[in-house]
Amino acid sequence: MVKIRLQRQGAKKAPFYHIVVADSRKVIEKIGTYNPMTDPATIVVDKEKVEAWVKNGAKMTDSVKALIEKTK
């Protein structure tokens, strides 16, 4: 099953996330970033790619769904 999820990057106690389309553990495409360490948090998402992947059957995790709703 293809999911749109967060992939953690960054150092210990300094998280940085890539928003990726992944099948199990294999990353298919990077479609955005999320940096919770800035004030306010920085969210960059390619909404056209998200819509295209959702139309093709990809499921968003709850955390990604919440982040994308914040950008609207």
N, C-alpha and C positions, 0 to 999 in steps of 0.2 A: 504494500500500500504506500502510495506517495503522500508525504506530509510536508507542510510548510511549517518549519520549526526554527527555534533558536539554536545556534551553535556557539558555545562559550569559547572565548579567546581571552587574551590578556593575562596579566600576572595575578598572583595571589592577592586577594583583597582589592583588586583593580579590574573588575570584569568589563569585558567588551564583547558584544554579541554580533554575529552575522545572522541575518535572516536568510535561511536557505530552503531550497526544495530538495528533499532527501527521500530515498527509497531505502528503508531499514537504516543501515549505517553509511550508505554511499551517497555523497552529496552530488546532486545533479546540476544545480545552478544556484548561484548567490544572487539574491534579489534585493538585498538591503542591509542596513546596519542599525544597531541600537547601542547607544552609549549612556548607561545610567549614572556615570560618574560626573557628568557635566550638570550645571544647574541653569535652566531646566534640562532634563534628559534630552539627548539628541536622537531623533528617529528619522532615518532616511530610507524610503521604500519606493521601489518602482511599481506603482499601482497597476500599470498596464500589464506587467508580467504576472502580478498576483492574480488579477482577473482572468488572464489566459490560463494559468495553472488550475484555478478553481473550476473553470469551465471544462477542463480536461480531466477533472475528477480528483484533484489534490485536496486533502483535508487540512485545515488550519488547526494548530493547537490552540488551547484557550489563551495562553500568554501572547501568542502572535496576533490572535483576533483582537485582544484588548489593545495592543500596541497600534494596530492599523486603525482601530476606531478612534484613537487619540489623535491621529494625524488628519482626520477628516474635519 
